[in-house]
Amino acid sequence: MTVRDIRIIGDPVLAQQCREIETIDDGVRALVEDLIETVKVPGRAGVAAPQIGVGLRAFSYNVDDQIGYILNPRIVEVRGDAQPTGEGCLSVPGLWHDALRHPYARAEGIDLEGERVVLEGEGLFAQMLQHETDHLDGKLYLRRLPADARKAAMREVREKIWVS
């Protein structure tokens, strides 16, 4: 189990659609262990596999003292109108913007035994589900900003030293 480094905006793995996990093997088990260790670092609500350099559909979460993971997640339901919600991202360090998120979300996937997993919630948990699933689809939260805010945020990104 290892706390892995977080990939930063500009890394190609963050812009790619992640592959489904077809076989649960030792590599996938090690990935889940690393995702869980990495999300336990204080201040983290979620870590998606591409954020640690792996192009597979998996993420871990740490919200309201609930720590877990899901493989092959898909958002299957959202409720309520998308609203501006303060949000940041480990892969876009130092920026905080109001992304448009639904107040309720439900995701379905599997666990390491191949059993069906359902994660659902409101507020921060719903936001995390949407944010981490976006990562698996190759999207950073900046895409969820209203147009003018997205333009300003991208200007901030270009000014940051960590962008290659």
C-alpha positions as CSV (number, residue, x, y, z in Angstrom):
1,M,0.0,0.0,0.0
2,T,1.4,3.3,-1.1
3,V,0.3,6.9,-1.1
4,R,0.7,7.8,-4.7
5,D,1.7,11.1,-6.3
6,I,-1.2,13.1,-7.9
7,R,-1.0,13.8,-11.6
8,I,-1.5,17.5,-12.5
9,I,-3.5,19.1,-15.3
10,G,-1.6,18.8,-18.6
11,D,-0.8,15.1,-17.9
12,P,-2.4,13.2,-20.8
13,V,-3.8,10.4,-18.6
14,L,-6.2,13.0,-17.1
15,A,-7.8,13.7,-20.4
16,Q,-8.4,10.1,-21.5
17,Q,-11.6,8.0,-21.1
18,C,-10.7,5.2,-18.7
19,R,-11.0,1.6,-19.5
20,E,-13.5,-0.8,-17.8
21,I,-11.9,-3.2,-15.4
22,E,-12.6,-6.6,-17.0
23,T,-10.6,-8.9,-14.7
24,I,-10.1,-8.4,-11.0
25,D,-6.5,-9.5,-10.4
26,D,-3.6,-8.7,-8.0
27,G,-2.9,-5.5,-10.0
28,V,-6.5,-4.2,-9.5
29,R,-6.3,-5.2,-5.8
30,A,-3.1,-3.2,-5.5
31,L,-4.6,-0.3,-7.3
32,V,-7.5,-0.2,-4.8
33,E,-5.1,-0.4,-1.9
34,D,-3.1,2.5,-3.3
35,L,-6.3,4.6,-4.0
36,I,-7.5,4.1,-0.4
37,E,-4.1,5.0,1.1
38,T,-3.9,8.1,-1.2
39,V,-7.4,9.3,-0.3
40,K,-6.7,9.0,3.4
41,V,-4.3,12.0,3.2
42,P,-6.1,14.8,5.2
43,G,-8.2,17.1,3.1
44,R,-9.0,14.7,0.3
45,A,-12.6,13.7,-0.6
46,G,-11.8,11.4,-3.6
47,V,-9.0,10.1,-5.7
48,A,-9.6,8.7,-9.2
49,A,-7.3,6.1,-10.8
50,P,-6.1,8.5,-13.6
51,Q,-5.0,11.0,-10.9
52,I,-2.4,8.4,-9.9
53,G,-1.6,7.6,-13.5
54,V,-3.8,4.6,-14.1
55,G,-6.3,4.6,-16.9
56,L,-8.9,2.3,-15.3
57,R,-12.4,3.0,-14.0
58,A,-11.9,3.1,-10.3
59,F,-11.9,5.7,-7.5
60,S,-11.7,5.9,-3.7
61,Y,-13.5,8.3,-1.4
62,N,-13.2,9.8,2.0
63,V,-16.3,11.8,2.9
64,D,-17.9,12.2,6.4
65,D,-15.7,9.5,7.9
66,Q,-16.8,7.1,5.2
67,I,-13.8,5.6,3.3
68,G,-14.3,3.3,0.3
69,Y,-13.9,2.6,-3.3
70,I,-15.9,1.6,-6.4
71,L,-14.8,-0.1,-9.7
72,N,-16.4,0.6,-13.0
73,P,-18.7,3.3,-11.6
74,R,-21.4,5.0,-13.7
75,I,-23.7,7.8,-12.6
76,V,-27.2,6.3,-13.0
77,E,-29.3,9.0,-11.5
78,V,-29.0,12.7,-10.5
79,R,-31.7,14.8,-8.9
80,G,-32.3,18.5,-8.8
81,D,-31.0,21.3,-11.0
82,A,-27.3,21.6,-11.3
83,Q,-26.2,24.4,-8.9
84,P,-22.9,26.3,-8.5
85,T,-21.0,24.4,-5.8
86,G,-17.5,25.4,-4.5
87,E,-15.1,22.8,-5.7
88,G,-11.4,22.2,-6.1
89,C,-9.3,19.3,-7.5
90,L,-6.0,17.7,-6.4
91,S,-5.0,17.7,-10.1
92,V,-5.6,21.5,-10.4
93,P,-3.9,22.6,-7.1
94,G,-4.7,26.0,-5.6
95,L,-7.8,26.7,-7.6
96,W,-11.3,26.8,-6.2
97,H,-14.4,27.6,-8.3
98,D,-18.1,27.1,-8.4
99,A,-18.7,24.0,-10.6
100,L,-22.3,23.1,-11.6
101,R,-23.3,19.9,-9.7
102,H,-26.6,18.2,-9.0
103,P,-27.5,18.1,-5.3
104,Y,-28.1,14.3,-5.4
105,A,-26.3,11.6,-7.3
106,R,-26.4,7.8,-7.5
107,A,-23.6,5.6,-8.9
108,E,-23.4,1.9,-9.6
109,G,-20.4,-0.3,-10.0
110,I,-18.7,-3.3,-8.5
111,D,-16.3,-4.2,-5.7
112,L,-13.2,-6.5,-5.6
113,E,-15.4,-9.6,-5.5
114,G,-17.4,-8.5,-8.5
115,E,-20.5,-7.7,-6.4
116,R,-22.7,-4.8,-7.3
117,V,-22.1,-1.6,-5.4
118,V,-24.5,1.3,-5.1
119,L,-23.2,4.7,-3.8
120,E,-25.7,7.5,-3.4
121,G,-25.9,10.7,-1.5
122,E,-26.5,14.4,-1.3
123,G,-24.3,17.4,-0.8
124,L,-20.6,16.7,-0.6
125,F,-21.1,13.0,-1.3
126,A,-23.1,13.7,-4.4
127,Q,-20.5,16.2,-5.5
128,M,-17.7,13.7,-5.0
129,L,-19.5,11.0,-7.0
130,Q,-19.9,13.4,-9.9
131,H,-16.4,14.8,-9.7
132,E,-14.6,11.4,-9.5
133,T,-16.8,9.9,-12.3
134,D,-15.9,12.9,-14.5
135,H,-12.2,12.1,-14.0
136,L,-12.9,8.6,-15.3
137,D,-14.5,10.1,-18.4
138,G,-11.4,12.3,-19.0
139,K,-13.0,15.5,-17.6
140,L,-11.6,17.9,-15.0
141,Y,-14.1,19.9,-12.9
142,L,-13.2,23.1,-14.9
143,R,-15.5,21.8,-17.7
144,R,-18.4,22.1,-15.2
145,L,-17.9,25.9,-14.8
146,P,-20.1,28.4,-16.5
147,A,-18.4,29.7,-19.6
148,D,-17.1,33.0,-18.2
149,A,-15.8,31.4,-15.0
150,R,-14.2,28.6,-17.1
151,K,-12.3,31.2,-19.2
152,A,-11.0,32.9,-16.1
153,A,-10.0,29.6,-14.5
154,M,-8.1,28.5,-17.6
155,R,-6.2,31.8,-17.5
156,E,-5.3,31.0,-13.9
157,V,-4.2,27.5,-15.0
158,R,-1.9,29.0,-17.7
159,E,-0.3,31.3,-15.1
160,K,0.5,28.5,-12.6
161,I,4.1,27.2,-12.5
162,W,3.0,23.5,-12.3
163,V,1.6,23.5,-15.8
164,S,4.0,22.1,-18.3
